[in-house]
Amino acid sequence: MSATVESWKSWRSFNKTVEQTLDDVQHEVAGDEPIAAVRKRAGKKGTNTVLDVDALSPKEKPGMCWVLGHDDLHLHFGSKHPTKRAIEGGIDQFLVKHPGRAVAVTAYARGLPSAVLFAGSGK
């Protein structure tokens, strides 16, 4: 029997940096509301969305969104420059292996960053 993990996922087209891309997707998800207001209303349980991400890290650290580097991309998705399709095919398994974590996974097209998947799971 496989474990079920409640997860969230948000794709966004790459915009210069992972940080800028995160800002873009958070504003898209929050809509007309300020991000801080949505977080406050959700309380300690969080929003269970990309709005819960407030810090990025190049390493897996509790409470931070892990931005996968080339070596981690290769290890978990089979390529240092995985396509969106490869990421979509492996993200659920990744989240089961890393419960309670948020992750930013960059997808590539023709060797260049094209989109970022922000995803996370509960414990």
C-alpha positions in Angstrom: 0.0 0.0 0.0 1.5 3.4 -1.0 1.4 6.4 1.3 -0.9 9.2 0.2 0.5 12.7 0.6 -1.6 15.8 0.3 0.3 18.0 -2.1 0.1 21.3 -4.0 1.7 22.3 -7.3 2.0 25.6 -9.2 3.8 26.0 -12.6 5.0 29.3 -13.8 7.0 30.4 -16.9 10.6 31.2 -16.0 11.1 34.9 -15.4 14.9 35.7 -15.2 15.4 34.0 -11.7 13.7 31.5 -9.5 13.1 34.2 -7.0 11.3 36.4 -9.6 9.3 33.4 -10.9 8.2 32.7 -7.3 7.1 36.3 -6.9 5.1 36.0 -10.1 3.3 32.8 -9.2 2.5 33.9 -5.7 0.9 37.1 -7.0 -1.1 35.1 -9.5 -2.4 32.7 -6.8 -3.2 35.5 -4.3 -5.1 37.4 -7.0 -6.2 40.8 -5.8 -5.4 40.1 -2.1 -2.1 40.8 -0.5 -0.1 37.6 0.1 0.4 38.5 3.8 -3.4 38.8 4.2 -4.0 35.3 2.7 -1.3 33.8 4.9 -2.7 35.5 8.0 -6.2 34.2 7.3 -4.8 30.6 6.8 -3.1 30.7 10.2 -0.7 28.1 11.4 -2.1 25.4 9.1 -0.9 27.4 6.1 -2.6 27.8 2.7 -1.4 24.4 1.3 -0.3 26.4 -1.8 2.8 28.2 -3.1 1.8 31.1 -0.9 3.3 29.2 2.0 6.8 29.6 0.5 8.7 32.5 2.0 12.3 31.5 1.6 14.4 29.6 -1.0 17.4 27.4 -0.3 19.9 25.6 -2.5 19.9 22.8 0.1 17.1 20.7 1.6 16.3 22.6 4.9 13.3 22.5 7.1 10.9 25.4 6.6 12.5 26.5 3.3 11.7 25.8 -0.4 14.5 23.6 -1.8 15.6 24.9 -5.2 17.0 21.8 -6.9 20.4 22.4 -8.6 21.7 20.5 -11.6 23.0 17.5 -9.6 19.7 17.1 -7.7 17.7 17.5 -10.9 19.8 14.7 -12.4 19.4 12.5 -9.3 15.7 12.9 -9.0 14.5 13.5 -12.6 17.2 11.8 -14.7 18.7 14.9 -16.3 20.5 18.1 -15.3 18.1 19.9 -17.7 14.8 18.0 -17.3 11.8 18.8 -19.5 8.4 19.8 -18.0 7.1 16.3 -19.0 9.9 14.5 -17.1 9.2 16.6 -14.0 5.5 16.0 -14.2 6.2 12.2 -14.5 8.3 12.2 -11.3 7.1 14.9 -9.0 4.5 12.9 -7.1 7.1 10.2 -6.2 9.6 12.9 -5.2 7.0 14.5 -2.9 6.3 11.1 -1.2 10.0 10.7 -0.6 10.3 14.2 0.9 7.2 14.8 3.0 6.7 18.2 4.5 9.0 19.9 2.0 8.5 22.5 -0.6 10.6 22.3 -3.8 11.3 24.5 -6.8 12.1 22.4 -9.9 13.2 24.2 -13.1 12.1 22.7 -16.4 14.2 23.2 -19.5 13.5 23.5 -23.2 16.4 23.4 -25.7 18.8 23.7 -22.8 17.3 26.9 -21.4 15.1 27.4 -18.3 11.5 27.5 -19.5 9.3 27.1 -16.4 9.5 26.4 -12.7 7.3 24.0 -10.8 6.8 25.0 -7.1 5.4 22.0 -5.2 5.1 20.8 -1.7 3.5 18.1 0.5 2.2 17.7 4.0 3.9 15.4 6.5 
